């Protein structure tokens, strides 16, 4: 079947194939034809811009206008859509939760947006060790389905983030210290390939593709429609956020460093610190979140941190879904957003430089009024690094002799007139942070793909030979380059 489908695609593409395996897009007529054909099967689940009021998390993506937005409800409908789009040579983007930040990432510019939000099935295995989730879930809908069952999974922290992009990009979780990143807790993927075939991918069935999907980029190989992931028995857990005045910066950085370097055997504890600049008020502050994957109030691992005087606190016992809603409250949307990231070996001096350079940039006068920014510091635990090597390993395969510190820069603003200033600020922050990391001999090349800016290369820090292997796997499953930078699905970070 694969060869027959591939032959059909070759015939369809032969007049349009260009040197290098890319695909020439035939323009608006192609997408008009594709939308018309999709509407015959999807009916009211096919939306045109004039009758669609859907909003995206990022305003830049909101401003992209697809020719139409399709809402499939099954892998079969996704396969039908891919077949139509490839036949008509219409560009498309794939949306799970829609938390990407650049044009064409999850909302197509002039093409078709494949919106998976109706694909939210939940199937728990008889032994409760695994759960099969439709890739259209956001994290809240997945938590809401599992919380009443006393189950959880290696999921993220913010309710509206999509399961698809979160998991394919890595996936930081409160359970990461114990089990690793989300991508290392997927036992099976169901994916629609460029030839419109649907395959189940696991350690034994298509092992090369299984390797590639564990960190090889969100949409480089096809459209993932289902994830079978680790299920974890869990009821109420400890967590929440405390807000601190800016004057406690030294103390907070010291406590976060001590937690990262001194609590490697405490696999139930997760934490991260966010230095906040509110562009509306001009105020700096700290928000430090802590989570403990057990129903223990004020666990001892956080005793010293909790001695720092705070302005407000939401610490409590609660379920994962409610915690994800809480974190989202601090991120009003839609707005324009940039992420950027660096990784370094734990170092208090490095943390001080990161914070000081960020503050200096904000105060330099080149930071337009009304723009807000955060710097988030969190550990990549040793257990998570070890998990990258299990079940055949993943392409990231970090080499490190201890935990790492992953730093996320967030810049948010409202007006497109401030786009260049915001991107310039992020660019300069990254350059200075990397220079400091090299100077202090704490630089690490790993870049968490869900945090990188469009100007960063997330694959540069992968294990030697991994990128070449990923590209070979991609050529095997997508020989016509549908999911490449010159193909039909061009958004997000491409291998080639």
C-alpha positions in Angstrom: 0.0 0.0 0.0 2.8 2.4 0.8 4.4 1.9 -2.6 1.1 2.4 -4.4 0.3 5.6 -2.5 3.8 6.8 -3.1 3.5 6.2 -6.8 0.3 8.2 -6.9 2.0 11.1 -5.2 4.9 11.0 -7.6 2.5 11.2 -10.5 0.7 14.1 -8.9 3.9 16.0 -8.1 6.0 15.3 -11.2 5.1 18.5 -12.9 5.6 20.6 -9.7 8.7 19.0 -8.2 11.7 21.3 -8.1 15.3 20.7 -7.5 16.1 19.5 -4.0 12.9 17.5 -3.4 10.8 20.5 -2.5 7.2 21.2 -3.7 6.0 24.2 -5.6 2.8 25.6 -4.2 0.2 26.2 -6.9 -1.4 29.2 -5.2 -4.9 30.2 -4.1 -6.7 28.2 -6.8 -5.2 25.0 -5.3 -6.3 25.9 -1.8 -9.7 26.9 -3.0 -10.1 23.5 -4.6 -8.8 21.8 -1.5 -11.2 23.6 0.8 -14.1 22.8 -1.5 -13.2 19.1 -1.5 -12.7 19.0 2.3 -16.1 20.7 2.8 -17.8 17.8 1.1 -16.7 15.5 3.9 -16.3 17.8 6.9 -19.4 19.9 6.3 -19.9 22.4 9.2 -16.4 21.5 10.5 -14.8 23.4 7.6 -14.6 27.1 8.3 -13.7 30.1 6.1 -12.3 33.4 7.5 -15.6 35.2 7.0 -17.5 32.7 9.3 -14.7 31.9 11.7 -14.2 33.7 15.0 -11.5 31.4 16.4 -8.7 33.2 18.3 -5.1 32.1 18.7 -2.9 32.6 21.7 -0.4 34.7 19.7 -1.6 37.8 17.8 1.0 37.3 15.1 -0.6 33.9 14.3 -4.0 35.4 14.7 -3.2 37.8 11.9 -2.5 34.9 9.6 -5.5 34.2 7.4 -5.8 30.6 6.1 -8.0 29.9 3.1 -10.0 27.7 5.4 -9.7 25.9 8.8 -10.6 22.2 8.9 -11.6 20.3 12.0 -11.1 16.5 11.5 -12.4 14.2 14.2 -10.5 11.0 13.4 -7.2 9.7 11.9 -9.2 8.7 8.8 -10.3 12.3 8.3 -6.8 13.6 8.9 -5.6 11.1 6.2 -8.3 12.3 3.9 -7.3 15.9 4.4 -3.6 15.2 3.8 -4.4 13.3 0.6 -6.5 16.2 -0.6 -3.9 18.8 0.3 -1.1 16.9 -1.3 -3.1 16.2 -4.5 -4.1 19.9 -4.8 -0.6 21.1 -3.7 -2.0 23.4 -1.1 0.1 24.5 1.9 -1.1 23.7 5.4 -0.3 24.0 9.1 -1.1 21.7 12.0 -2.7 23.0 15.2 -3.1 21.1 18.4 -3.4 23.9 21.1 -2.0 26.7 18.9 0.7 28.0 21.3 3.4 28.5 18.7 4.6 32.0 18.1 5.4 32.5 14.4 3.4 32.7 11.1 2.6 29.3 9.6 3.6 27.4 12.8 0.0 26.4 13.6 -2.1 28.7 11.5 -1.5 28.7 7.8 -0.9 31.8 5.8 -3.2 31.5 2.8 -3.4 27.7 3.0 -5.4 25.2 5.2 -5.1 25.0 9.0 -5.7 21.5 10.2 -7.2 22.1 13.6 -7.1 18.9 15.7 -9.1 20.2 18.7 -12.0 17.8 18.1 -9.7 14.8 18.5 -9.8 14.5 22.3 -10.3 10.8 22.9 -9.2 9.1 26.1 -8.5 5.4 26.5 -7.0 4.0 29.7 -5.4 0.6 29.5 -6.9 -2.2 31.7 -3.9 -2.1 34.0 -4.0 1.7 34.3 -0.4 2.0 33.2 -1.0 3.7 29.9 -3.5 6.1 28.4 -4.1 6.8 24.7 -4.9 10.5 24.1 -6.1 12.2 20.9 -3.6 14.9 19.9 -6.2 17.6 19.9 -6.3 17.7 23.6 -4.9 20.8 25.4 -3.4 20.0 28.7 -6.4 21.0 30.7 -8.8 18.8 28.8 -6.4 15.8 29.3 -6.1 16.6 33.0 -9.8 17.0 33.4 -10.4 13.6 31.9 -7.8 11.9 34.1 -8.2 13.7 37.4 -11.5 12.0 38.3 -9.9 8.6 37.7 -7.0 9.3 40.1 -4.6 9.3 37.2 -2.2 11.8 35.6 0.5 11.9 32.9 3.7 13.7 32.2 1.9 16.8 31.1 2.7 20.5 31.2 1.8 23.5 33.4 -0.4 25.8 31.4 -4.0 24.8 30.5 -4.3 25.9 26.9 -1.0 24.5 25.6 -1.7 21.7 23.1 -0.8 18.1 23.8 0.7 17.7 20.3 3.3 20.5 20.3 4.1 20.1 23.9 4.9 16.4 23.6 6.6 16.4 20.3 8.8 19.4 21.4 10.0 17.7 24.6 7.5 18.5 27.4 8.5 19.9 30.8 6.3 18.6 33.6 6.0 18.5 37.3 6.7 14.7 36.9 9.9 15.3 34.9 12.2 14.8 37.9 10.8 11.3 38.3 10.0 10.2 34.7 11.8 12.6 32.3 10.4 14.8 29.6 7.0 14.0 28.0 8.6 12.9 24.8 10.4 10.1 26.7 7.1 8.8 28.2 5.4 8.1 24.9 5.0 4.4 24.2 3.3 4.7 20.8 2.4 7.3 18.3 -0.3 7.1 15.6 0.7 9.3 12.7 -0.6 10.1 9.2 2.4 10.2 6.8 2.7 12.4 3.7 1.3 9.5 1.5 -1.9 9.6 3.6 -1.2 6.2 5.2 -1.8 5.9 8.9 0.8 3.9 10.9 1.3 3.0 14.6 4.8 3.7 15.7 6.5 2.2 18.7 9.8 0.7 19.8 9.2 -2.5 17.7 7.1 -1.2 14.9 8.9 1.5 12.8 11.7 1.9 15.5 13.5 4.5 13.4 10.5 6.7 13.2 9.8 6.1 16.9 13.3 7.4 17.6 12.7 10.4 15.4 9.4 11.5 16.9 11.0 11.6 20.4 12.5 15.1 19.8 12.9 15.4 16.1 10.6 18.4 15.8 6.9 19.0 15.9 5.8 18.4 12.3 8.8 17.0 10.4 7.4 13.5 9.7 3.6 13.7 9.5 0.5 14.5 11.5 0.5 12.8 14.8 -3.1 11.9 15.7 -2.7 9.9 19.0 -0.2 9.5 21.7 -0.1 6.4 24.0 1.7 7.7 27.1 2.6 6.7 30.6 -0.3 6.9 33.1 0.6 7.7 36.7 -1.5 7.0 39.7 -2.1 10.4 41.4 -4.6 12.2 43.4 -4.1 15.6 45.0 -0.6 17.1 44.9 1.1 20.0 46.5 1.9 23.1 44.5 1.3 26.7 43.8 3.2 30.0 43.4 4.6 32.6 45.8 5.2 36.2 44.7 8.2 38.0 46.1 9.5 41.6 46.0 12.4 42.2 43.7 14.7 42.9 46.7 14.8 39.2 47.4 16.6 38.4 44.1 19.9 37.2 45.7 18.1 34.9 48.1 15.8 33.4 45.5 18.7 32.7 43.1 20.7 31.1 45.9 17.8 28.8 46.9 17.0 27.8 43.3 20.7 26.9 42.8 20.8 24.9 46.0 17.6 23.0 45.0 19.1 22.2 41.6 22.4 21.0 42.8 21.4 19.5 46.2 18.1 17.7 45.7 18.8 15.2 42.9 17.4 12.3 45.0 14.2 14.2 45.6 12.4 13.1 42.5 8.9 14.3 43.6 9.9 18.0 43.7 9.7 20.3 40.7 10.2 24.1 40.8 11.0 27.1 38.7 11.6 30.8 39.3 10.2 33.6 37.1 11.6 37.1 37.3 8.8 39.3 36.1 8.8 42.8 34.5 5.3 44.3 34.2 5.4 46.8 31.3 2.2 48.5 32.4 3.5 49.3 35.9 7.3 49.2 35.4 7.6 46.9 38.4 10.0 44.0 38.8 9.1 41.0 41.0 9.5 37.3 41.4 7.1 34.4 41.1 8.5 31.1 42.3 6.4 28.0 41.6 6.8 24.7 43.5 5.2 21.3 43.0 5.5 18.1 44.9 3.9 15.0 43.4 2.3 13.7 46.6 -0.3 14.9 49.0 2.2 16.3 51.5 1.8 19.9 52.7 4.9 22.0 52.9 7.4 19.2 52.0 10.7 19.6 53.6 12.6 20.0 50.3 11.2 23.5 50.1 11.7 24.5 53.7 14.5 27.0 53.1 12.9 28.6 50.1 9.7 29.1 52.0 11.5 31.1 54.7 11.9 34.0 52.2 9.3 36.7 53.0 6.6 36.7 50.3 3.8 39.1 49.2 1.2 36.4 48.2 0.9 32.6 48.0 -1.3 30.0 46.4 0.4 27.0 47.9 -2.1 24.2 48.6 -3.2 20.7 47.8 -5.0 20.5 44.5 -5.3 18.5 41.3 -3.2 19.0 38.1 -6.0 20.6 36.1 -6.6 23.4 38.6 -2.8 24.1 38.9 -2.7 24.5 35.0 -5.5 27.0 35.1 -3.7 29.1 37.8 -0.6 29.5 35.8 -2.5 30.6 32.7 -4.1 33.5 34.6 -0.7 35.2 34.6 -0.5 35.1 30.8 -3.3 37.2 29.3 -3.9 36.6 25.6 -4.0 37.1 22.7 -0.7 39.1 22.6 2.4 39.1 20.5 5.0 36.8 22.0 8.7 35.8 21.6 10.5 33.0 23.4 14.3 32.5 23.4 16.4 30.2 25.4 19.9 29.2 26.6 21.1 26.3 28.7 24.0 26.3 31.1 25.6 24.3 33.9 24.3 25.4 37.3 26.0 28.6 38.4 24.9 31.4 40.7 27.2 33.8 39.0 25.6 33.0 35.6 22.1 33.4 37.0 23.0 36.9 38.3 24.5 37.9 35.0 21.4 36.6 33.1 19.1 38.6 35.4 21.2 41.8 35.4 21.7 41.8 31.6 17.9 41.4 31.2 17.2 44.3 33.6 19.8 46.5 31.9 18.2 45.8 28.5 14.8 46.8 29.8 16.2 50.0 31.4 18.3 50.9 28.4 15.6 53.1 26.8 15.3 50.8 23.8 12.5 48.8 25.4 9.2 50.4 24.3 6.6 51.3 26.9 4.0 48.6 27.6 6.2 45.6 26.6 6.4 43.0 29.4 9.1 40.3 29.8 9.9 37.4 32.0 13.0 35.3 32.6 12.2 31.8 33.8 14.9 29.6 35.4 14.3 25.8 35.8 16.5 22.7 36.1 16.8 19.8 33.7 17.2 17.1 36.3 19.7 14.2 36.0 16.9 11.7 35.9 15.4 13.4 32.9 18.7 13.3 31.1 19.0 9.6 31.8 15.5 9.0 30.6 16.5 10.3 27.1 18.5 7.1 26.6 15.7 4.6 27.5 13.8 2.5 24.9 16.3 3.0 22.1 17.1 6.6 23.1 16.0 9.9 21.5 17.9 12.2 19.1 18.7 14.8 21.8 20.7 12.5 24.0 22.2 15.2 26.2 25.7 14.6 27.4 26.1 16.1 30.9 27.8 15.1 34.1 25.0 16.6 36.3 21.8 18.7 36.1 21.5 21.6 33.8 19.7 25.0 34.0 17.4 25.9 31.2 16.5 29.6 30.9 13.5 30.9 29.0 13.1 34.5 28.0 9.6 35.6 27.3 8.7 39.0 25.7 5.0 40.0 25.2 3.5 43.1 23.6 0.4 44.3 21.8 1.4 46.4 18.8 3.1 45.3 15.6 5.0 48.6 15.6 7.0 47.2 18.4 7.9 43.9 16.7 11.4 44.9 15.7 12.2 46.3 19.2 11.0 43.1 20.8 13.0 40.8 18.5 16.1 43.0 18.9 15.8 42.8 22.7 15.6 39.0 22.6 18.5 38.8 20.1 20.8 40.9 22.2 19.8 39.0 25.4 20.7 35.7 23.9 24.0 37.0 22.5 25.1 38.4 25.9 23.9 35.4 27.8 25.8 33.0 25.6 28.9 35.1 25.8 28.7 35.1 29.6 28.2 31.3 29.7 31.3 30.8 27.6 33.3 33.2 29.7 32.3 31.3 32.9 32.8 27.9 31.2 29.2 26.9 32.0 27.8 26.9 28.4 25.8 23.9 27.2 24.6 23.6 23.6 21.2 22.1 24.4 18.3 24.3 23.4 14.8 23.1 24.4 12.9 23.2 21.2 9.6 24.6 22.7 11.5 27.6 23.9 13.7 28.6 21.0 13.2 31.7 19.0 12.9 31.7 15.2 16.5 32.9 15.0 17.9 29.9 17.1 18.8 26.4 15.8 17.3 23.8 18.2 19.1 21.0 16.4 22.6 22.4 16.9 22.9 20.9 20.4 21.7 17.4 19.5 24.0 14.4 19.8 26.6 14.0 17.0 25.1 12.2 14.1 21.5 12.6 15.3 20.5 15.3 12.8 21.9 13.3 9.9 19.9 10.3 11.1 16.8 12.3 11.5 17.1 13.7 7.9 17.6 10.2 6.5 14.4 9.0 8.4 12.5 12.0 7.1 13.6 11.3 3.5 12.4 7.7 3.9 8.9 8.5 5.2 8.5 11.7 3.2 10.5 11.3 0.0 8.8 14.3 -1.7 9.5 16.7 1.1 5.9 17.6 2.0 7.0 18.3 5.6 10.1 20.2 4.8 10.9 23.9 4.6 10.2 23.9 0.8 7.2 21.7 1.0 3.6 22.1 1.9 3.8 22.1 5.7 6.6 24.6 6.3 6.0 26.0 9.7 8.0 25.5 12.9 11.5 24.2 13.0 12.5 22.1 10.0 15.2 19.5 9.6 15.7 20.4 5.9 
